[in-house]
Amino acid sequence: MKCDKCTKKECSKKRKNDENESLIIDTKSPSDVDEESEFHKLANAKIFLSDCLACENCVTSTEGLRIAQQCQEFFSVLDLNQRCDESKHKVLVVSISPQSVPYFAAKHCIDVADVIQRLSGFLKSIGVHYVFNMTLAADFSLLESQREFVQRFYQRSQNQCALPMFASACPGWIRYAEKALGSLVLPHICTAKSPQQVMGSLIKDYFAKKQHLPPEKIFHAVITPCYDKKLEALGEDFYSSVYKIQDVDCVLTSGEIAQMMDQKGLQLMDVEPTASDNLFEEIGDMDITRHNGRGSDGFLEHIFKYAAKEIFGIEVKEIIYKTLRNKDFQEVTLEKDGEIVLRFAATYGFRNIQNMVHKLKKGKFPYHFVEVLACPGGCLNGKGQAMTEDRKMDKDLLHQMEEMYSSLPVRMPETNLHVQVLYQEWLEGRNSTKVHEVLHRQYHVLNEALTSVDIKW
């Protein structure tokens, strides 16, 4: 299905693979020809990009090149750290998304609770210094999102852009909105950073200060299910003009990590478990947990329950989804005194997003909040992990991942004591200026005249 910016020409998603061949970006640079390490051999895979929403009209040629170079940069840091010139060494930090964990559990037939320790063992064996899971960052994103929704709800009579509020965690959706929808949608998107970018702030600010490191000495990589996250990491809102660095230097998909292991002849079950790291002083892992929701971080459920209690004094124990057009378009409502007072929706996949946008344009939009995700089925179905060799959805693998994800323990973000400590020690209080500066972002109408390139992952 074509987006609004592709209606006058052939959509990049419809092109045949052989037509894409001329647009492949080779990540190898001339300097790599003379001396090529084992790590560079793993990095020099040719990279394509068009399975995501960031299609022909959404990715500039410069961004395409920078995306293609991310994997190589990761291996370059590993190489430099093995050489004698310590002035060029960097502290290599990897953060793991909770939605990547079920992929490794299903692929390697191991218990989901063991994945983080075994991934930590593999990553540290190749030279990574610190391995964190991103649950803490997701807690921040959820808490800021639910507070913003309540504020918008009370402002709805004074500000026509206050509602509906759209979720902000999916970079494919955000890029589409910035590139194709502009002022129609951007004022409605929640300003809370995604968990990935909150983690970027945690590592380059809080962790750097705690380790007495200048932020530019840290190379921060994130493992996620989603190729669009590579594009998100390049965002101008996540760049420090002071240190000339991004909060997240590199994004590696779950599939790319699996490929690295395959090329080294390793199975995850054979890797010696190693404890992951803790941002705090305690020794040992920070538990890998999940939030209530459909294989994502549960923005709809948490915001709905919080708003019901804060605004209407109703405590919602269980959320009941009503399926509308299809399983990726569902609705949740709250009634009080026989009247519907809250109406939320979960909208996954490009076709459902398009239908949602058309309703908004017509002024017939009944929802207060929409959890928008580019991938049908949500984040577990990210193109970086839930694909067959012929680039189709791996339904069997997705089903296994959904079962394994649901087996993770659930933790409410409000109960995370580490978050409460960080609000005070790091962010100077819940309502401080620093909270807005560090945990929130802005959106930008992107220049439609930019030269773009279609790359297929």
Secondary structure, 3 states (H helix, E strand, C coil): CCCHHHCCCCCHHHCCHHHHHHHCECCCCHHHCCCCCHHHHHHCCCECCCCCCCCCCCCEHHHHHHHHHHHHHHHHHHHHHCCCCHHHCCEEEEEECCCCHHHHHHHHCCCHHHHHHHHHHHHHHCCCCEEEECHHHHHHHHHHHHHHHHHHHHHCCCCCCCCCEECCCCHHHHHHHHHHHHHHCHHHECCECCHHHHHHHHHHHHHHHHCCCCHHHEEEEEEECCCHHHHHCCCHHHEECCCCEECCCEEEEHHHHHHHHHHCCCCHHHCCCCCCCCCCCCCCCCCCCECCCCCCCCHHHHHHHHHHHHHHCCCCCCCCCEECCCCCEEEEEEEECCEEEEEEEEEECHHHHHHHHHHHHCCCCCCCEEEEECCCCCHHHCCCCCECCCCCECHHHHHHHHHHHHCCCECCHHHCHHHHHHHHHCCCCCCCHHHHHHHECCCCCCCCCCCECCCCC
